[in-house]
Amino acid sequence: MSDTETGGPAFPVKEQRDVLVNGIREGSDGLTIRDYFAAAALTGIAMNDSEPRDWGVVAYKLADQMLAARAALKLAKGE
C-alpha cells in the first residue's frame, strides 16, 4: 500500500529507518497511521462487543474511514 492509502508511518524516526549495514538499508518504518488507527479502533470494539467476530476486518474498515475523514479535513483546510 502507498502512503496515500496508509497515511504513512505513524511514528517515523529517521535514524532508525536509515541504518545501513554493509551498504544495505535496514530497519523499518514501523506502524502505518492506518495500523495505528486500526489498533485504536480494535481496542474500542473489543471493549464493547462481547462476541468475537471479524474484529480485525472491522477495525481496518474503521481505520480506512478515519483516513478518508483525515484526507477530507486536510483538503478542506487547503493542505
DSSP file (Angstrom, degrees, kcal/mol; ACC not computed):
  #  RESIDUE AA STRUCTURE BP1 BP2  ACC     N-H-->O    O-->H-N    N-H-->O    O-->H-N    TCO  KAPPA ALPHA  PHI   PSI    X-CA   Y-CA   Z-CA
    1    1 A M              0   0    0      0, 0.0     2,-0.1     0, 0.0     0, 0.0   0.000 360.0 360.0 360.0 149.9    0.0    0.0    0.0
    2    2 A S     >  -     0   0    0      1,-0.1     4,-2.0     6,-0.0     3,-0.4  -0.384 360.0-104.0 -86.7 168.3    1.1    3.5   -0.6
    3    3 A D  H  > S+     0   0    0      1,-0.2     4,-2.5     2,-0.2     5,-0.2   0.822 122.5  60.4 -60.1 -30.1    1.5    6.3    1.9
    4    4 A T  H  4 S+     0   0    0      1,-0.2    -1,-0.2     2,-0.2     0, 0.0   0.896 110.8  39.2 -63.9 -39.0   -1.7    7.7    0.5
    5    5 A E  H  4 S+     0   0    0     -3,-0.4    -2,-0.2     1,-0.1    -1,-0.2   0.766 127.2  33.6 -81.6 -26.7   -3.6    4.6    1.4
    6    6 A T  H  < S-     0   0    0     -4,-2.0    28,-2.1    28,-0.1    27,-0.3   0.587 101.2-120.4-106.1 -12.6   -1.9    4.0    4.8
    7    7 A G     <  -     0   0    0     -4,-2.5    -4,-0.2    -5,-0.3    -3,-0.2   0.414  55.7 -95.8  85.0  -2.2   -1.3    7.6    5.9
    8    8 A G  S    S-     0   0    0     -6,-0.3    25,-2.6    -5,-0.2    26,-0.3  -0.297  76.2 -17.3  83.2-174.0    2.5    7.0    6.0
    9    9 A P  B     -A   32   0A   0      0, 0.0    23,-0.3     0, 0.0    21,-0.1  -0.385  52.8-148.8 -67.7 140.7    4.5    6.0    9.1
   10   10 A A  S    S+     0   0    0     21,-2.9    22,-0.1     1,-0.2    20,-0.1   0.889  92.7  16.0 -75.6 -40.5    2.7    6.6   12.4
   11   11 A F  S    S-     0   0    0     20,-0.6    -1,-0.2    18,-0.4     2,-0.1  -0.557  82.4-169.4-134.3  68.3    5.9    7.3   14.4
   12   12 A P        -     0   0    0      0, 0.0     2,-0.4     0, 0.0     3,-0.1  -0.370   9.4-179.2 -67.6 135.2    8.7    7.9   11.9
   13   13 A V    >>  -     0   0    0      1,-0.1     4,-1.7    -2,-0.1     3,-1.3  -0.883  12.9-160.4-132.5 100.1   12.2    8.0   13.4
   14   14 A K  H 3> S+     0   0    0     -2,-0.4     4,-2.1     1,-0.3    -1,-0.1   0.852  88.1  58.4 -51.8 -42.6   14.7    8.8   10.6
   15   15 A E  H 34 S+     0   0    0      1,-0.2    -1,-0.3     2,-0.2    -2,-0.0   0.844 109.4  44.6 -60.3 -33.9   17.7    7.4   12.5
   16   16 A Q  H X4 S+     0   0    0     -3,-1.3     3,-0.6     1,-0.2    -1,-0.2   0.817 113.9  49.2 -79.1 -31.0   16.0    4.0   12.9
   17   17 A R  H 3< S+     0   0    0     -4,-1.7    -2,-0.2     1,-0.2    -1,-0.2   0.813 109.8  49.5 -78.7 -29.9   14.8    3.8    9.3
   18   18 A D  T 3< S+     0   0    0     -4,-2.1     2,-0.5    -5,-0.2    -1,-0.2  -0.046  70.5 138.3-107.0  32.7   18.1    4.7    7.6
   19   19 A V  E <   -B   26   0B   0      7,-0.9     7,-3.2    -3,-0.6     2,-0.5  -0.652  39.4-153.0 -77.5 126.7   20.6    2.4    9.3
   20   20 A L  E     -B   25   0B   0     -2,-0.5     2,-0.5     5,-0.2     5,-0.2  -0.892  12.7-174.9-103.7 128.6   23.0    1.0    6.7
   21   21 A V  E >  S-B   24   0B   0      3,-2.7     3,-1.8    -2,-0.5    -2,-0.0  -0.977  78.7 -19.2-122.4 116.2   24.6   -2.4    7.4
   22   22 A N  T 3  S-     0   0    0     -2,-0.5    -1,-0.1     1,-0.3     3,-0.1   0.868 128.3 -53.8  52.9  39.1   27.2   -3.4    4.9
   23   23 A G  T 3  S+     0   0    0      1,-0.2     2,-0.5     0, 0.0    -1,-0.3   0.499 115.4 116.5  78.8   3.4   25.7   -0.9    2.4
   24   24 A I  E <   -B   21   0B   0     -3,-1.8    -3,-2.7     0, 0.0     2,-0.3  -0.912  68.4-122.3-109.9 129.1   22.2   -2.4    2.8
   25   25 A R  E     +B   20   0B   0     -2,-0.5     2,-0.3    -5,-0.2    -5,-0.2  -0.516  38.3 178.1 -69.0 126.8   19.4   -0.3    4.2
   26   26 A E  E     +B   19   0B   0     -7,-3.2    -7,-0.9    -2,-0.3     2,-0.2  -0.830  29.1  64.8-124.7 166.8   17.9   -2.0    7.3
   27   27 A G        -     0   0    0     -2,-0.3     2,-0.3    -9,-0.1   -10,-0.2  -0.587  65.4-101.7 112.5-176.8   15.2   -1.0    9.7
   28   28 A S        -     0   0    0    -12,-0.2     3,-0.1    -2,-0.2   -10,-0.1  -0.989   9.9-133.8-146.8 149.3   11.5   -0.4    9.4
   29   29 A D        -     0   0    0     -2,-0.3   -18,-0.4     1,-0.3   -19,-0.2   0.593  51.4-154.4 -76.8 -10.1    9.1    2.4    9.2
   30   30 A G        +     0   0    0    -21,-0.1    -1,-0.3   -20,-0.1     2,-0.0  -0.398  49.5   8.3  74.1-148.6    7.1    0.5   11.8
   31   31 A L        -     0   0    0     -3,-0.1   -21,-2.9    -2,-0.1   -20,-0.6  -0.317  69.6-135.9 -65.7 145.2    3.4    1.0   12.1
   32   32 A T  B  >  -A    9   0A   0    -23,-0.3     4,-2.4   -22,-0.1     5,-0.2  -0.560  28.3-108.6 -88.9 166.9    1.5    3.0    9.5
   33   33 A I  H  > S+     0   0    0    -25,-2.6     4,-2.9   -27,-0.3     5,-0.2   0.880 123.4  56.7 -61.8 -35.7   -1.1    5.5   10.5
   34   34 A R  H  > S+     0   0    0    -28,-2.1     4,-2.5   -26,-0.3    -1,-0.2   0.930 107.3  47.4 -60.3 -45.6   -3.7    3.0    9.2
   35   35 A D  H  > S+     0   0    0      2,-0.2     4,-2.5     1,-0.2    -2,-0.2   0.910 112.3  50.0 -60.5 -42.7   -2.3    0.3   11.5
   36   36 A Y  H  X S+     0   0    0     -4,-2.4     4,-2.2     2,-0.2    -2,-0.2   0.927 111.5  47.4 -63.4 -46.1   -2.4    2.7   14.4
   37   37 A F  H  X S+     0   0    0     -4,-2.9     4,-2.7     1,-0.2    -1,-0.2   0.912 112.1  50.9 -60.8 -42.3   -6.0    3.8   13.7
   38   38 A A  H  X S+     0   0    0     -4,-2.5     4,-2.9     1,-0.2    -2,-0.2   0.905 109.1  50.6 -63.6 -40.9   -7.0    0.1   13.4
   39   39 A A  H  X S+     0   0    0     -4,-2.5     4,-1.7     2,-0.2    -1,-0.2   0.908 111.8  47.7 -63.2 -41.2   -5.4   -0.8   16.7
   40   40 A A  H  X S+     0   0    0     -4,-2.2     4,-1.6     2,-0.2    -2,-0.2   0.921 113.5  47.4 -65.4 -42.9   -7.2    2.1   18.4
   41   41 A A  H  X S+     0   0    0     -4,-2.7     4,-2.7     1,-0.2    -2,-0.2   0.908 108.4  55.6 -63.3 -41.6  -10.5    1.0   16.8
   42   42 A L  H  X S+     0   0    0     -4,-2.9     4,-2.9     1,-0.2     5,-0.2   0.867 103.0  55.9 -61.2 -36.9   -9.9   -2.6   17.8
   43   43 A T  H  X S+     0   0    0     -4,-1.7     4,-1.7     2,-0.2    -1,-0.2   0.937 111.2  43.5 -59.6 -47.2   -9.5   -1.6   21.4
   44   44 A G  H  X S+     0   0    0     -4,-1.6     4,-1.2     2,-0.2    -2,-0.2   0.901 114.3  49.9 -65.3 -41.3  -12.9    0.1   21.4
   45   45 A I  H >X S+     0   0    0     -4,-2.7     4,-1.3     1,-0.2     3,-0.6   0.945 111.3  48.2 -62.7 -48.1  -14.5   -2.8   19.5
   46   46 A A  H 3< S+     0   0    0     -4,-2.9    -1,-0.2     1,-0.2    -2,-0.2   0.832 111.4  50.9 -64.0 -32.6  -13.1   -5.4   21.9
   47   47 A M  H 3< S+     0   0    0     -4,-1.7    -1,-0.2    -5,-0.2    -2,-0.2   0.740 120.5  33.8 -75.6 -22.5  -14.3   -3.4   24.9
   48   48 A N  H << S+     0   0    0     -4,-1.2     2,-0.5    -3,-0.6    -2,-0.2   0.403 106.5  68.0-117.1   1.7  -17.8   -3.0   23.6
   49   49 A D     <  -     0   0    0     -4,-1.3    -1,-0.1    -3,-0.1     4,-0.1  -0.948  53.5-172.0-127.5 110.7  -18.5   -6.2   21.7
   50   50 A S  S    S+     0   0    0     -2,-0.5    -1,-0.1     1,-0.1    -4,-0.1   0.626  71.4  68.6 -79.6 -12.6  -18.8   -9.4   23.8
   51   51 A E  S    S-     0   0    0      0, 0.0    -1,-0.1     0, 0.0     0, 0.0  -0.898  84.1-131.4-113.1 108.0  -19.0  -11.8   20.8
   52   52 A P        +     0   0    0      0, 0.0     2,-0.2     0, 0.0    -2,-0.1  -0.282  42.4 149.3 -57.6 133.6  -15.8  -12.1   18.8
   53   53 A R        -     0   0    0     -4,-0.1     2,-1.5     0, 0.0     3,-0.3  -0.300  69.8 -37.6-132.3-140.1  -16.4  -11.7   15.1
   54   54 A D  S  > S+     0   0    0      1,-0.2     4,-2.4    -2,-0.2     5,-0.2  -0.449  73.3 157.8 -88.1  61.7  -14.2  -10.4   12.3
   55   55 A W  H  >  +     0   0    0     -2,-1.5     4,-2.9     1,-0.2    -1,-0.2   0.874  68.6  53.8 -57.7 -40.6  -12.9   -7.6   14.7
   56   56 A G  H  > S+     0   0    0     -3,-0.3     4,-2.3     2,-0.2    -1,-0.2   0.911 109.2  47.8 -61.9 -43.4   -9.7   -7.1   12.6
   57   57 A V  H  > S+     0   0    0      2,-0.2     4,-2.0     1,-0.2    -1,-0.2   0.931 114.1  46.8 -62.7 -45.9  -11.6   -6.6    9.4
   58   58 A V  H  X S+     0   0    0     -4,-2.4     4,-2.4     1,-0.2    -2,-0.2   0.906 110.2  53.8 -62.8 -42.1  -14.0   -4.1   11.1
   59   59 A A  H  X S+     0   0    0     -4,-2.9     4,-2.3     1,-0.2    -1,-0.2   0.909 110.4  45.9 -61.2 -43.1  -11.0   -2.3   12.7
   60   60 A Y  H  X S+     0   0    0     -4,-2.3     4,-2.4     2,-0.2    -1,-0.2   0.839 109.9  54.1 -71.6 -31.6   -9.3   -1.8    9.4
   61   61 A K  H  X S+     0   0    0     -4,-2.0     4,-1.9     2,-0.2    -2,-0.2   0.918 111.2  46.2 -64.6 -41.8  -12.6   -0.7    7.8
   62   62 A L  H  X S+     0   0    0     -4,-2.4     4,-2.4     2,-0.2    -2,-0.2   0.900 110.7  53.0 -65.0 -40.4  -12.9    1.9   10.5
   63   63 A A  H  X S+     0   0    0     -4,-2.3     4,-2.5     1,-0.2    -2,-0.2   0.908 108.0  50.8 -60.8 -41.8   -9.2    2.9   10.0
   64   64 A D  H  X S+     0   0    0     -4,-2.4     4,-2.1     1,-0.2    -1,-0.2   0.883 110.0  50.0 -63.7 -38.1   -9.9    3.4    6.3
   65   65 A Q  H  X S+     0   0    0     -4,-1.9     4,-2.3     2,-0.2    -1,-0.2   0.886 109.9  50.8 -66.8 -37.9  -12.9    5.6    7.2
   66   66 A M  H  X S+     0   0    0     -4,-2.4     4,-2.5     2,-0.2    -2,-0.2   0.900 110.0  49.8 -66.5 -39.7  -10.7    7.6    9.6
   67   67 A L  H  X S+     0   0    0     -4,-2.5     4,-2.5     2,-0.2    -2,-0.2   0.899 110.5  50.2 -63.8 -40.0   -8.0    8.1    6.9
   68   68 A A  H  X S+     0   0    0     -4,-2.1     4,-2.3     2,-0.2    -2,-0.2   0.911 111.9  47.2 -64.4 -41.9  -10.7    9.3    4.4
   69   69 A A  H  X S+     0   0    0     -4,-2.3     4,-2.3     2,-0.2    -2,-0.2   0.900 111.4  51.6 -65.3 -40.1  -12.0   11.8    7.0
   70   70 A R  H  X S+     0   0    0     -4,-2.5     4,-2.2     2,-0.2    -2,-0.2   0.919 111.0  47.5 -61.4 -44.8   -8.5   12.9    7.7
   71   71 A A  H  X S+     0   0    0     -4,-2.5     4,-2.4     1,-0.2    -2,-0.2   0.898 111.0  51.6 -63.9 -40.6   -7.9   13.5    4.0
   72   72 A A  H  X S+     0   0    0     -4,-2.3     4,-2.5     2,-0.2    -2,-0.2   0.895 110.0  48.9 -64.4 -40.3  -11.1   15.3    3.6
   73   73 A L  H  X S+     0   0    0     -4,-2.3     4,-1.8     2,-0.2    -1,-0.2   0.907 111.3  49.5 -66.3 -40.9  -10.3   17.7    6.5
   74   74 A K  H  X>S+     0   0    0     -4,-2.2     5,-3.0     2,-0.2     4,-0.5   0.909 111.9  48.9 -62.9 -40.8   -6.8   18.3    5.0
   75   75 A L  H ><5S+     0   0    0     -4,-2.4     3,-1.0     1,-0.2    -2,-0.2   0.909 109.8  51.4 -64.0 -42.7   -8.4   19.1    1.7
   76   76 A A  H 3<5S+     0   0    0     -4,-2.5    -1,-0.2     1,-0.3    -2,-0.2   0.835 110.9  48.4 -64.6 -32.2  -11.0   21.4    3.3
   77   77 A K  H 3<5S-     0   0    0     -4,-1.8    -1,-0.3    -5,-0.2    -2,-0.2   0.534 117.0-115.6 -84.1  -6.0   -8.1   23.3    5.0
   78   78 A G  T <<5       0   0    0     -3,-1.0    -3,-0.2    -4,-0.5    -2,-0.1   0.738 360.0 360.0  79.0  23.7   -6.2   23.5    1.8
   79   79 A E      <       0   0    0     -5,-3.0    -4,-0.2    -6,-0.2    -5,-0.1   0.444 360.0 360.0 -85.8 360.0   -3.3   21.4    2.9
